[in-house]
Amino acid sequence: MTEIVTLTDVRTEQADQLKHDIDAATSDQQDAANKQTAADQQVKNDEAALAKLRADASAGQQQIAAATMKQDRHAIELQLYKNLEAQRSAIATLATDQDRLADYTRQSKTLTARLTALKTAYAQAGADLDAAKQQDSAAAKDRAALTTSVTDAQREAGSDAVKAQVAAASDAMAKLIGGPNLVDVLRARYEHGQAIAGESRHAVARAQQAALSVTRLSAPLAAAVAAASAAYDDARTSASHWATTAADGLAGARTALQQTIGTEAFSSLVSADISDRAKTATDSGAAAADQAYHEAATAAIAAQADLDAITGPKLATDPAYDPAADDTVKAQRDAADAADQAKAAAEAARTQDFTDQMVAWDLSLPPGVFTLAVATFGAQALIAELAALDIAALAARLDTAETAYAGALGDQAKVDGMQQKADEEQASLQDAATQYATGADQRLLAVVRGDM
């Protein structure tokens, strides 16, 4: 005779498990709160230390203004230089501790959400299909724009006039900062900073794929709807981005390049100092080493992302999965290892003497140069992307994705929710991306400036 399992048995078992999970989550939340408090205090300490350095620098500037002897001014300038170096280190320390505080804050938020879900003991999932008509209407406008304003903007972006403007902006930047090879250094830093910022967004996309893998275990059709929805959203976002920003974006990029071209030369003393420090860094190999490091770091981020994109979904669906033992990802694993080794070698090649030379060059540049460089590289990147844009493929991708999404919605009108753990992982990474975005411009500037 088969033993009967009653609803009471099931509910009791669920309640017992929920109570166990609540107790564990409560303990974890308290631990995260304690770590958050300690991290918050450390950030305050860092801010105080940085404030003192800045106050000391301000006092030094006042002393220079009051000094009448050249020897006295020189001594104060040396102190200010050391103060600037200390400030760079303090800023980096503060950024690291702020990141740690943000991590603990996100952990606390995630655990709070988990407790709420556990106490309510149910989760709801579904899709709002009423937005389809609005999406179709907007998509139709985007399709029309792709064949008109975007096509016109692409044609202009690939014109000889724009190509000449891009080259002229690079030449102007080179004259300001000590040569074309130093432009390459700043560009490598810029691309490194963009890779850091992009990885935060890519992590969210990988988490979405991992969550879909979990959903496929219990609800394959729901997973198919979600995948089709994500693919359509991605295609829709891409088409909408260019449809709404191509013309204005190109105009803004050209304006930015013209501002770079029209930037006045620095004073003879500043220009001579920049040239001297640039020559020193170039002749010694310090500039090449700095560029190589940032290029290697960018490549390492990309290689690790390629590996994570494959192993993430496998880890989500198999707790015992070991990427190191998976021969199907050997190529990606070897590439990531090689990229890490290349990054380590490039970092080791940046000797202290090289670092000092690059710091000296960084500090010889007026602060506005870094902002100018970011604007210039961003404008050049947008123009290059627009000129190479495959408009027909973009439109075809949107058509295909919408058709697939409509078919998936016809097969299943209601999408099952992702499992709680996958939801939490995605939400946590989305919070991290949002947190990063609030200071992304300053962080990108810090990387280009050489602070990170």
Stockholm file with secondary structure:
# STOCKHOLM 1.0

chainA/1-452         MTEIVTLTDVRTEQADQLKHDIDAATSDQQDAANKQTAADQQVKNDEAALAKLRADASAGQQQIAAATMKQDRHAIELQLYKNLEAQRSAIATLATDQDRLADYTRQSKTLTARLTALKTAYAQAGADLDAAKQQDSAAAKDRAALTTSVTDAQREAGSDAVKAQVAAASDAMAKLIGGPNLVDVLRARYEHGQAIAGESRHAVARAQQAALSVTRLSAPLAAAVAAASAAYDDARTSASHWATTAADGLAGARTALQQTIGTEAFSSLVSADISDRAKTATDSGAAAADQAYHEAATAAIAAQADLDAITGPKLATDPAYDPAADDTVKAQRDAADAADQAKAAAEAARTQDFTDQMVAWDLSLPPGVFTLAVATFGAQALIAELAALDIAALAARLDTAETAYAGALGDQAKVDGMQQKADEEQASLQDAATQYATGADQRLLAVVRGDM
#=GR chainA/1-452 SS CCCCCCHHHHHHHHHHHHHHHHHHHHHHHHHHHHHHHHHHHHHHHHHHHHHHHHHHHHHHHHHHHHCCSHHHHHHHHHHHHHHHHHHHHHHHHHHHHHHHHHHHHHHHHHHHHHHHHHHHTCCCCCCCGGGHHHHHHHHHHHHHHHTTHHHHHHHHHTSHHHHHHHHHHHHHHHHHHTCHHHHHHHHHHHHHHHHHHHHHHHHHHHHHHHHHHHHHHHCHHHHHHHHHHHHHHHHHHHHHHHHHHHHHHHHHHHHHHHHHHTCCCCCHHHHHHHHHHHHHHHHHTHHHHHHHHHHHHHHHHHHHHHHHHHHHHHHHHCTTCCGGGCGGGHHHHHHHHHHHHHHHHHHHHSCHHHHHHHHHHHHHSCTHHHHHHHHHHHHHHHHHHHHTCCHHHHHHHHHHHHHHHHHHHHHCSSCCCCCHHHHHHHHHHHHHHHHHHHTHHHHHHHHHHTCC
#=GC SS_cons         CCCCCCHHHHHHHHHHHHHHHHHHHHHHHHHHHHHHHHHHHHHHHHHHHHHHHHHHHHHHHHHHHHCCSHHHHHHHHHHHHHHHHHHHHHHHHHHHHHHHHHHHHHHHHHHHHHHHHHHHTCCCCCCCGGGHHHHHHHHHHHHHHHTTHHHHHHHHHTSHHHHHHHHHHHHHHHHHHTCHHHHHHHHHHHHHHHHHHHHHHHHHHHHHHHHHHHHHHHCHHHHHHHHHHHHHHHHHHHHHHHHHHHHHHHHHHHHHHHHHHTCCCCCHHHHHHHHHHHHHHHHHTHHHHHHHHHHHHHHHHHHHHHHHHHHHHHHHHCTTCCGGGCGGGHHHHHHHHHHHHHHHHHHHHSCHHHHHHHHHHHHHSCTHHHHHHHHHHHHHHHHHHHHTCCHHHHHHHHHHHHHHHHHHHHHCSSCCCCCHHHHHHHHHHHHHHHHHHHTHHHHHHHHHHTCC
//
